[in-house]
Structure formats: structure tokens, C-alpha cells
Amino acid sequence: MAFDDQGREYMIDMFTSAHELSEMQHTGAVSGTSAFRTHDGHDVTYLGNGEFMVMVPGEEGGVTVRTDDSEFV
């Protein structure tokens, strides 16, 4: 969950590729980089330090949103 400067909420989903494992002995194995999209399907770019750029129709250059999620701050 992230918020823009006007307090609007954006739910951001993170997608990663996981190798298919027959045994769950290597849980958490991933490959490649993560991809981000909003619940509404808009492209998202991670900028760093808890900031993301959401590409919203009608907003030239996108909207910068911030999260306090410890994984991204």
C-alpha cells in the first residue's frame, strides 16, 4: 500500500518468477527481477527508498507514491 501527495491510496502488487520445485526443500527460490503493477493494472516502477512511480492515464510522467513498508524503505 502506498500513498500519493494528496493522500490517495494505491495497492501495488509485486510479481516474481519462482522455479517449479518438486520438493519444497528450496522454498523461496526466485529468478529474475520483480515486476510491479497496481491492483487496477497500471505499470509501476520502483524508484528506491520507499518511492514508486505509478503510470496513471491522464497523468503525464506518472504519479509518485510512497510506502512505509519495511521491505522497501
URHUGI-V704289 format. One record per residue. N is the residue number from 0. RES is the residue in one letter. PSI is psi in whole degrees, -180 to 180 (none if undefined). D_CENTER is the distance of its C-alpha to the mean C-alpha in whole Angstrom. Layout:
[[N | RES | PSI | D_CENTER] [N | RES | PSI | D_CENTER]]
This chain:
[[0 | M | 133 | 9] [1 | A | 160 | 9] [2 | F | 145 | 13] [3 | D | -179 | 14] [4 | D | -20 | 18] [5 | Q | 6 | 19] [6 | G | 6 | 18] [7 | R | 140 | 16] [8 | E | 138 | 13] [9 | Y | 125 | 10] [10 | M | 120 | 8] [11 | I | 128 | 5] [12 | D | 140 | 5] [13 | M | 128 | 5] [14 | F | 134 | 8] [15 | T | 158 | 10] [16 | S | 131 | 14] [17 | A | 138 | 17] [18 | H | 140 | 20] [19 | E | 124 | 23] [20 | L | 129 | 25] [21 | S | -34 | 28] [22 | E | 145 | 28] [23 | M | 25 | 26] [24 | Q | -21 | 27] [25 | H | 44 | 24] [26 | T | 136 | 21] [27 | G | -1 | 18] [28 | A | 126 | 19] [29 | V | 160 | 16] [30 | S | 155 | 16] [31 | G | -169 | 15] [32 | T | 163 | 11] [33 | S | 149 | 8] [34 | A | 146 | 7] [35 | F | 141 | 4] [36 | R | 154 | 6] [37 | T | 167 | 7] [38 | H | -28 | 10] [39 | D | -4 | 12] [40 | G | 11 | 11] [41 | H | 143 | 10] [42 | D | 144 | 9] [43 | V | 138 | 6] [44 | T | 131 | 7] [45 | Y | 123 | 7] [46 | L | -20 | 10] [47 | G | 161 | 11] [48 | N | 40 | 13] [49 | G | 9 | 10] [50 | E | 142 | 10] [51 | F | 153 | 7] [52 | M | 119 | 9] [53 | V | 125 | 9] [54 | M | 101 | 12] [55 | V | 131 | 14] [56 | P | 135 | 18] [57 | G | -9 | 20] [58 | E | 102 | 19] [59 | E | 127 | 20] [60 | G | -5 | 17] [61 | G | 177 | 14] [62 | V | 129 | 14] [63 | T | 128 | 12] [64 | V | 158 | 11] [65 | R | 147 | 11] [66 | T | 155 | 10] [67 | D | 16 | 13] [68 | D | 125 | 11] [69 | S | -21 | 13] [70 | E | -22 | 11] [71 | F | -6 | 9] [72 | V | none | 13]]
